[in-house]
């Protein structure tokens, strides 16, 4: 296959993954699809979300014929990677909480995973903890608001420090004279708030962003499979059919993406989800 690389997320968070991919594979054609009509995924019931993503992915693959698909969403990856790989031909690279590197680098043994509620409750996430972080004191922090805050911040809307601190404060733990020293960013939206996190955090920690590892995995899979994605200008789509807001144009330009109308990607806004 020699089509573009398809990068898929529930919103604009996956753009944080695109920078290292773009740097590692300059000139490669990338199609970015933000499923903003169904955002946020963290509020969906699991079965309904799985069915929705599997069906939508089938449409995207039929339209764009990608050489490889990046699911740039922890919530989706921890739920639907097995059925996607079983049903569709392109190789998939997922995004899962970076628990292993966090456990390997922590000095205090106190690690927090900042995630969406969907990622936090997945068996996949808990299996990662059992396999790689059993010797750590690990706290799962499921934020219902932080992905939306990140979206608002990226659109240029005002977001207060107090609102951000309220979401991340539970990730900072003091126990037996030690403090949390490592926080895993288990949602691709969160790196866009990193400067704000550092400004309001109660103390300094290492923030683990999975994007560089994802880019390395994309390069490795392309090499393993002998795939050469097409080159050329990339494109960015919203499943709502809306236009990209002007505040996001510089972000898209930096990643070589031309904002495009959805042209048939729209989804039914009445899809089932828990709110």
Secondary structure as UniProt FT lines:
FT   STRAND          5..9
FT   TURN            13..14
FT   HELIX           15..24
FT   TURN            25..27
FT   STRAND          30..34
FT   HELIX           36..38
FT   HELIX           41..43
FT   HELIX           46..64
FT   STRAND          68..71
FT   HELIX           74..87
FT   STRAND          91..93
FT   HELIX           99..105
FT   STRAND          110..115
FT   HELIX           117..121
FT   HELIX           123..132
FT   TURN            134..135
FT   STRAND          137..142
FT   HELIX           146..154
FT   TURN            155..156
FT   HELIX           161..168
FT   HELIX           169..171
FT   STRAND          174..175
FT   TURN            176..177
FT   STRAND          178..179
FT   STRAND          182..186
FT   TURN            188..189
FT   HELIX           190..193
FT   HELIX           194..200
FT   STRAND          206..209
FT   HELIX           211..225
FT   STRAND          234..238
FT   TURN            239..240
FT   HELIX           246..248
FT   HELIX           249..254
FT   TURN            255..256
FT   STRAND          257..259
FT   TURN            269..270
//
